Each structure stands twice: as structure tokens, then as C-alpha cells.
Amino acid sequence: MAIFLGAPGTPQAGGNPAASQRYDTIIVGCGPAGLSAAINLAIRQKSFLVLGTDLCSPKMQKSPQIDNYLGVPAISGEELRQRFLHHAAAMGVEIRKARVDTIYPDGEGFSLSAKGEIYQARSLIIATGVASTRLLPGEQDLLGRGVSYCATCDGPLYRGRTVAVLAYAPEAEEEANYLAGVAGRVLYIPLYRPVGPLDSRVQVLPQQRPERIEGAGRVERLVLSGQTLAADAVFIFREMTPAQQLMAELEMENGNIKVDRHQATNVPGIFAAGDCTGRPYQLAKAVGEGQVAALEAASYLERLRTRERSGARELMETTSTALADS
Ligand SMILES: Cc1cc2nc3c(=O)[nH]c(=O)nc-3n(C[C@H](O)[C@H](O)[C@H](O)COP(=O)(O)OP(=O)(O)OC[C@H]3O[C@@H](n4cnc5c(N)ncnc54)[C@H](O)[C@@H]3O)c2cc1C
């Protein structure tokens, strides 16, 4: 099979195996945009890692027949998905199963948190597909003050308290089961079907649309279409991660990540490709943008290295002049 899954923080394959734990590039998302970026970084011999979810592209898996992908007529989405994965595997691409919940600058590049595991890179390519849901009113304001995307990171803060889980995808079940062991009460609002087995302490509520999260400086309530729940925290688990959830500083345009013709975002070192940058939502566009993002990330890394080398030279010259003068 095409996916190599390893323990976080141990670089394995991925073009040029990295000696350190900070990669040149991390690609978030392993759909066609992410995989296209990956094979191009492998060709450029960069150290990189792909972080993605189980299927790599649930969208491709669902698409019955694709007729507009050049050179591969009348193919099912599932078969094309398998071919993409085999191609990536044949080029030594490592895909690690991890859903990134936040990205933040760390001085030397970026740190990515995925269920409390931290990954680091000098540049990033975001290829997370299009999110079918937008942030809820109140979500961003109360982030870190009761709103969370990671049960293992923040669950222990709510020991004995009431937490609500907004579950857009079955992956949330594992998170809710974890919360059942720490929180006093877990209210589970499924937004998908069918709901799988859950810890008996998890209280499953009827499916209903979430409207907003309320509270004066901290989460106090989750307002749903059918009822309002008093809760100390709201844990949100979506299938596709809205870009602003990943990093609030990313500039958006009509709900998509704003990029220029180089697939560069407003944050230097972060590139984006595929459906997450906007319409048309099509495979060929995703693959093309993935390639551009990879080449531009490689150029960015070269520029960074040149700057670092000249900075080091300047520093050495200043030091030797100072020593000669003393
Ligand atoms: C039913 C259907 C039929 C279609 N038919 C066609 C067609 O005939 N022709 C065509 O050109 N296009 C078609 N499309 C569209 C095509 O599938 C998409 O344009 C393409 O898959 C977009 O690729 P992507 O890599 O940008 O995103 P996706 O394929 O959506 O991949 C994004 C990946 O990133 C992962 N991800 C998201 N958030 C995170 C995170 N925080 N951390 C880690 N991973 C994350 C997701 O789980 C997903 O695996 C169809 C789509 C559907 C749904």
C-alpha cells in the first residue's frame, strides 16, 4: 500500500531523509494537490513530510467517474486515487496520519500541532481541500477559552466539568471516548451518520445544526437549532479544517485562502494549493497548483539559505574585525 505511517517526530523517507526534526517543508493534506506537491519536492530532493488523514481524499473516493483528467479517460475516482498514492509511494513519499489542528510561527519557521504532537518545518504547503463548514459565530473569539480542536491537549482542563462535542466526522468518536474518561459530562452532537460505538458515559444528542458559541470571556453555552446547552467547553472536530482554524493570520478571500500566482499566501513561507484556494474545484487545477506550490517552496528555501549564508558571513567578518581591533 502507498501510505507509510510512522511515529511523529521521527523523519523517515520523504525525498531526502532529514537528519534533523525540522523539515524543509511540511505538506498539510494528502489529496491530489498535496501529493502533487510531494512528488515535486521529492524530485527537488527536499526533506519533507506529508501529514494527512486516512483516505487521503474522501472526495476522490466518492467520485464515480472522472472524464476530464488528461491522459486518463473514464476512470473512477477511487482508481485514480490509488494510482496517485502508488506514484507517491514509488517516489519514497512518506505520509503520516495526523490531522493538523493549529499552525503557528516559531521563529525558525512553523510549528504544527496535531493532537498535541508537534511537527516543525521551515516552509509549509497547505492542501487541505475545501471546508464545507465555516467557523461558527463565537468560535474564533473563544478559541483557547473553552473552544478546542484537540481532546488530548485540552481535555484534562475540564476534569469533572461539562463539555460538548460538535462531531462533523466519525473521527470525533475517539476524541469523545477520551473525553469521557476526564470530563464530568460529555454531550455529543453528531453531524454525520451512522454514529459508531461510543463510551457509555457519552451522552448522544439528536442531530441538530450548531448556530453559535456564547460566553462572556469563556465558553458558557452552545446554541443549537433545537436547544441551548450549558457547557464549559466546546470541542469541534471537522472532516476538512477551515484554514482560519489552522492559522488565524492567513488572509482569506471569499472563504478561500488568498494566494498569488506563485501560490504564496500573505504569510512568507506558507503556500497553498488545490480546492482550499478556491474554484474551480477540479483535480487538474489541484495537481497543477500543488506543483507550483512545491517549486515556489523550493525557491523560497533557496532564498532563505542564501540569506542565512550571507548573514553568517557578515557575522564572521564583523567578529574577525572586532578581534583584530582589540
Ligand atoms: C462526488 C465528486 C465528484 C468529483 N468529480 C470530479 C471530476 O469528475 N473531475 C474533477 O476534476 N474533479 C472532480 N471532483 C473534485 C475533486 O475531487 C477535487 O477538486 C480534488 O479532490 C481537490 O483536491 P485537493 O487536494 O485540493 O483536496 P482534497 O481532495 O479534498 O484533499 C484534501 C485532503 O486534506 C485532508 N485534510 C484536511 N484538513 C486537514 C488537516 N487539518 N490536517 C491534515 N489533513 C487534512 C483531507 O482529509 C483530505 O484528505 C469531484 C468531487 C466530488 C466530491
The ligand as a MOL file (V3000), in Angstrom:
LIG
                    3D

  0  0  0     0  0            999 V3000
M  V30 BEGIN CTAB
M  V30 COUNTS 53 58 0 0 0
M  V30 BEGIN ATOM
M  V30 1 C -18.5140 13.4340 -5.9640 0
M  V30 2 C -17.3800 14.2220 -6.5380 0
M  V30 3 C -17.0600 14.0880 -7.8800 0
M  V30 4 C -15.9990 14.8200 -8.4450 0
M  V30 5 N -15.7130 14.6590 -9.7670 0
M  V30 6 C -14.6960 15.3530 -10.3160 0
M  V30 7 C -14.3770 15.1890 -11.7020 0
M  V30 8 O -15.0260 14.4350 -12.4350 0
M  V30 9 N -13.3520 15.9290 -12.1930 0
M  V30 10 C -12.6000 16.7850 -11.4360 0
M  V30 11 O -11.6670 17.4030 -11.9520 0
M  V30 12 N -12.8910 16.9500 -10.1160 0
M  V30 13 C -13.9070 16.2570 -9.5520 0
M  V30 14 N -14.2010 16.4230 -8.2120 0
M  V30 15 C -13.4080 17.4060 -7.4240 0
M  V30 16 C -12.0480 16.8410 -6.9460 0
M  V30 17 O -12.2370 15.6420 -6.2520 0
M  V30 18 C -11.3740 17.8990 -6.0770 0
M  V30 19 O -11.2400 19.0960 -6.7990 0
M  V30 20 C -9.9670 17.4250 -5.6080 0
M  V30 21 O -10.0720 16.2490 -4.8450 0
M  V30 22 C -9.3040 18.5380 -4.7980 0
M  V30 23 O -8.0670 18.1130 -4.3530 0
M  V30 24 P -7.3790 18.7360 -3.0380 0
M  V30 25 O -6.0970 18.0090 -2.8910 0
M  V30 26 O -7.3750 20.1950 -3.1560 0
M  V30 27 O -8.3800 18.4070 -1.8450 0
M  V30 28 P -8.9550 17.0410 -1.3150 0
M  V30 29 O -9.0090 16.0050 -2.3760 0
M  V30 30 O -10.2190 17.3870 -0.6410 0
M  V30 31 O -7.8630 16.5560 -0.2500 0
M  V30 32 C -7.6130 17.2900 0.9130 0
M  V30 33 C -7.0790 16.3360 1.9710 0
M  V30 34 O -6.5870 17.0810 3.0820 0
M  V30 35 C -7.0000 16.4550 4.2740 0
M  V30 36 N -7.0320 17.4360 5.3520 0
M  V30 37 C -7.9430 18.4220 5.5560 0
M  V30 38 N -7.6580 19.1040 6.6730 0
M  V30 39 C -6.5270 18.5320 7.1790 0
M  V30 40 C -5.7470 18.7950 8.3260 0
M  V30 41 N -6.0590 19.7840 9.1750 0
M  V30 42 N -4.6600 18.0150 8.5870 0
M  V30 43 C -4.3230 17.0130 7.7270 0
M  V30 44 N -5.0490 16.7120 6.6070 0
M  V30 45 C -6.1310 17.4650 6.3460 0
M  V30 46 C -8.4000 15.9330 3.9300 0
M  V30 47 O -8.8110 14.9490 4.8590 0
M  V30 48 C -8.1550 15.3980 2.5360 0
M  V30 49 O -7.6480 14.0970 2.6090 0
M  V30 50 C -15.2400 15.7060 -7.6340 0
M  V30 51 C -15.5660 15.8340 -6.2810 0
M  V30 52 C -16.6030 15.1060 -5.7310 0
M  V30 53 C -16.9280 15.2620 -4.2600 0
M  V30 END ATOM
M  V30 BEGIN BOND
M  V30 1 1 1 2
M  V30 2 1 2 3
M  V30 3 2 2 52
M  V30 4 2 3 4
M  V30 5 1 4 5
M  V30 6 1 4 50
M  V30 7 2 5 6
M  V30 8 1 6 7
M  V30 9 1 6 13
M  V30 10 2 7 8
M  V30 11 1 7 9
M  V30 12 1 9 10
M  V30 13 2 10 11
M  V30 14 1 10 12
M  V30 15 2 12 13
M  V30 16 1 13 14
M  V30 17 1 14 15
M  V30 18 1 14 50
M  V30 19 1 15 16
M  V30 20 1 16 17
M  V30 21 1 16 18
M  V30 22 1 18 19
M  V30 23 1 18 20
M  V30 24 1 20 21
M  V30 25 1 20 22
M  V30 26 1 22 23
M  V30 27 1 23 24
M  V30 28 2 24 25
M  V30 29 1 24 26
M  V30 30 1 24 27
M  V30 31 1 27 28
M  V30 32 2 28 29
M  V30 33 1 28 30
M  V30 34 1 28 31
M  V30 35 1 31 32
M  V30 36 1 32 33
M  V30 37 1 33 34
M  V30 38 1 33 48
M  V30 39 1 34 35
M  V30 40 1 35 36
M  V30 41 1 35 46
M  V30 42 1 36 37
M  V30 43 1 36 45
M  V30 44 2 37 38
M  V30 45 1 38 39
M  V30 46 1 39 40
M  V30 47 2 39 45
M  V30 48 1 40 41
M  V30 49 2 40 42
M  V30 50 1 42 43
M  V30 51 2 43 44
M  V30 52 1 44 45
M  V30 53 1 46 47
M  V30 54 1 46 48
M  V30 55 1 48 49
M  V30 56 2 50 51
M  V30 57 1 51 52
M  V30 58 1 52 53
M  V30 END BOND
M  V30 END CTAB
M  END
